[in-house]
Amino acid sequence: MSAARALHVLHTESSCGWGGQEIRILSESTGMIARGHRVALACVPGAPIERAAAAAGLEVLPLPIGRKRLPGLRALRRLFARRRFDVVVTHSSTDAWLVALACMGRRDAPPVVRIRHVSAPVAASAPNRWLYGRSVRHVVTTGERLRRELIETLGCPAQHVTSVPTGIDAGRFAPGDRNGARAALGLPRDALLVGIVATLRSWKGHRFLIDALARLPDPRVRLVIVGDGPMSEALREQAAQTAPAGRCVFAGQQEDVLPWLHAFDVFALPSYANEGVPQALIQAMLCALPCVTTAVGAIPEIAIDARTALVVPPRDATALAAAIARLAGDPALRTTLGQAARAHCLAGYTRDAMLDRMEHLLLSVARPAADAP
């Protein structure tokens, strides 16, 4: 155990989806367990994170917290009555509200930390000021820009909000054998592969990437889309209608994305909303891939235009195509950007750095040891 005291932490997650937020919860939780802490997860029965958390060794507590309804509130109140946690960490809007209300009026309520993962606007309303203020001991964001927005929009004291970007295992996500990865995945050796790894959601910008491909006449340039999600059918239809034949590959959901990153020449993430610091972008940068992305959410904290990435306006397929063409024609620039990107992420976006900061924060807000079970 790295800390002087072992904590008993409860994470809550009301989302029934799967993406970077859920992956961060598991990465942080397993890391804390490895450091000697106890971690449990309350989640919606049948959600993807329920199975993944159980497989990862977390104690899983299935509760009806998928909607802001009385059954979920009552279930949490019963849980807090019979179990004493040193700290509770909430992740989505629904579970954050249910936990806040379940703790309200309880003299023995556990301290609560709210993690804000995305850059979607937060309304400057009295309820939100209470939710992010008096109802929690501390707020964590996944990027500094998100932190500043909460301070400016809701009037949160600066010392009440901390940015802890999601960290990636830099030992595992490192440059690899491109030709070997392509051979194993059945990808063409001589093509220039532009890849994206992201859930197929509208705001990730896949459709602009497909439009950009149609603007690139070089037959060597191909697009590989790794992931699945609600936009899958629409994107496949778009590609069939507009993308040059044989130049857009849908790889589907992949358990291990590392071989795909190793196979790419360029990584693209043209998001236009709802981003903190995307895990896939950090992974790509740690693999020393040159990246094309947008200045959305907290992305500019790692993507510095012409230094660690090429940054283009969101929803602009023409600019996206121009950036890809620039990288396709300049191998030296690809190498320079990739190396700078890895060095930048090694300086502050590793998993160990995330765990160090979260462990310190949770220890600082947890119940006093004398009150712990």
Buried (B, 14 or more C-beta within 10 A) or exposed (E): EEBEEBBBBBBBBBBBBBBBBBBBBBBBBBBBBEBEBBBBBBBBEEBBBBEBBEEBEBBBBBBBBBEBEEEBBBBBBEBBEEEBBBBBBBBBBBBBBBBBBBBEEEEEBBBBBBBBBBBEEBEEEEEBBBBBBEBBBBBBBBBBBBBBBBBEBBEBEEEBBBBBBBBBBBEEBBBBEBEEBBEEBEBEEEBBBBBBBBBBBBBBBBBBBBBBBBBBEEEEBBBBBBBBBEBBEEBBEBBEEBBBEEBBBBBEEBEEBBBBBBBBBBBBBBBBBBBBBBBBBBBBBBBBBBBBBBBBBBBBBBBBEEEBBBBBEBBBBEBBBBBBBBBBEEEEBBEBBBBBBBEBBBEEBBBEBBBBBBBEBBBEBBBEEEEBE
